Amino acid sequence: MTTPEGDLEFERGRADGTDGKRSPRWMADNDGETILERARRMIRRVLEAIRGTEIDLVEYQPSVHGPLLEFDGISGLEEVDRYWVNAPFAFVTIGYDPDANHHRYHVVEPTLRPDERVLLETLFEDVRDPLLYRDEPHDDVETLLRETIHEYLERYGAEIDVRAFYRLFYYVYRDFRGYGRLDPIMHDPHVEDVSCDGYELPIFVYHDEYTDIETNVSFEKADLDRFVVRLAQHSGRHISIGDPMVETTLSDGSRAELALGEEVTPRGSAFTVRKYADEPFTPVDLLEYGTFSVEQMAYLWLAIEHNKSLIFAGGTASGKTTSMNAISMFIPPRSKVLTIEDTRELELYHDNWLSSVTRERLHDGKDVTMYDLLRSALRHRPEYIVVGEVRGEEAITLFQAMNTGHTTYSTMHADSVQTVINRLENEPINVPRAMVQSLDILSVQTLTRLESGRVRRNKVLAEIEGIDQRTGELDYSTAYTWDSEADAFRSEGSQLLAEIREERGWSQTDLLRELENRQRFLEYLWENGISDYRQFTALVNEYYADKASVLETIQAAEESRESSDASTTDETNAGNDSTASGTPVGGGGRQE
């Protein structure tokens, strides 16, 4: 089971296998003791009397012990998809309601019997302290937890089978080491965002295929308050009614916006989690999703190698940071790179990389802002500076870095080239126009809907040309645009490529050949499914080191494929001819 690191206990709420729905409240008797407390006390007394039962601790095997899950479908919904998110403990099923024309996301976890639920409550109480206050750390927490649960169940004298043991183990592990009832969703690789809007409201997720979709998971008031506090604590932050809003990074790298109580969010505590991809997207992934064309990607690669500065703009969830992280893999291998972020998102496979993150004041310390980090960055003498997002005074320093020869990349919220320029030149950023002209390229991205569903596309790649001496306005031209009707990218010509040609002393033929070589390289990786960021970066570095050898390898692969295709065509034609003449395919035997 893969779970985030952090404190041992994550969510101490109910864990009863009822899909996040709370059971009726246990009522207290006249002595103040609840029925649940009395039941647990009686169970302990009985278990003490029969202590000593042995339980075989064996590895669970579905084919031998049977399934842990029972699921008969969702009434009124047609199941259109089902997949594991934490096999063999939890899966997700997607149902479709034809009447309402919407999908529903349903988490399926093991269902506990009533006696197992009481036993689970007892385990929570007894297992927690011994694990929290261990004298020595344990390398394998999963094994430690399994052995500890096994030990206590034997002390209780509980007679349970292998399936019951692993059902109990799943919930203890899920709530101590995972994300509680949110854990299956956090394990789902198809989910990008998770949103909870308040008490007893269904959680919504953004699914990469079904977009915004309602789930069967929700939180009661006390459980949600506790969950939000735990999320903050696990990321080393404090949240309270006096300070009810926190933006933070979770232990797995996901970004979280948290709100506690009802003062700033009247419907109750709330959170939004932008999930962190286990593996960063590469340029090949962006080609696969159609965000950029191969020609655009070769253009960006050449620009990055020649130290052209770039800003990615777009709306929320348009893929700005993802694209910036991906194209950063084109940075030459020995160059010094420094990244600056509010919350950790960027992931570079680069040896000479210094990562820095802002910090809010802790106790007697002081805030460390993006402005502070950017000023400090210039003293590290980086060749490339990558800033997560520019929003305020740090933009001045960013453009000062551009003017002093540092190649910089960043993102900002804007939906057009002119909007980017207006935001940069006006409050609260206020970058002088003379400094804005040091920017080379603007990429504007969008999240939009086509017949095939929601897609992310690069709307325009624009080049900043400088200040018009007659009008005083900032001039720019478009190098590439996206035609939404045809879902195709169109080249409009590039002054920046002409500048690179002059810098390198190339002829126009040399420039076109270099662009073609890079397109062939990217197409080769795309066609062969080479999208792992480690492998992609290694091959780009190999291209920098020995371009001729890499191109020879690609040429040999292309010739081999053409030869194979020709051979297949010949065999097909021969088969068609012999079939037409009445001879069995692969004949040569005696005809009757």
Secondary structure, DSSP 8 states (H G I E B T S, - for coil): -----S-S----S--SSSTT-------B-TTS-BHHHHHHHHHHHHHHHT-----------HHHH--S------TT-EEEEEEEEETTTEEEEEEEETTTTEEEEEEE-----HHHHHHHHHHHHHHHHHHHT-SS--S-HHHHHHHHHHHHHHHHT----HHHHHHHHHHHHHHHHS-GGGHHHHH-TTEEEEEE-STT---EEEETTTEEEEES----HHHHHHHHHHHHHHTT----SSS-EEEEE-TTS-EEEEE-SSSSSTT--EEEEE---SS---HHHHHHTTSS-HHHHHHHHHHHHTT--EEEEESTTSSHHHHHHHHGGGS-TTS-EEEEESS-------SSEEEEE-B---TT---B-HHHHHHHHHHT--SEEEES---STHHHHHHHHHHTT-EEEEEEE-SSHHHHHHHHHSTTT---HHHHTT--EEEEEEEEEETTEEEEEEEEEEEEEEE-TTT--EEEEEEEEEETTTTEEEE---HHHHHHHHHHT--HHHHHHHHHHHHHHHHHHHHTT---HHHHHHHHHHHHH-HHHHHHHHHHHHHHHHHHHHHHHHHHHHHHHHHHTT--TT--S---
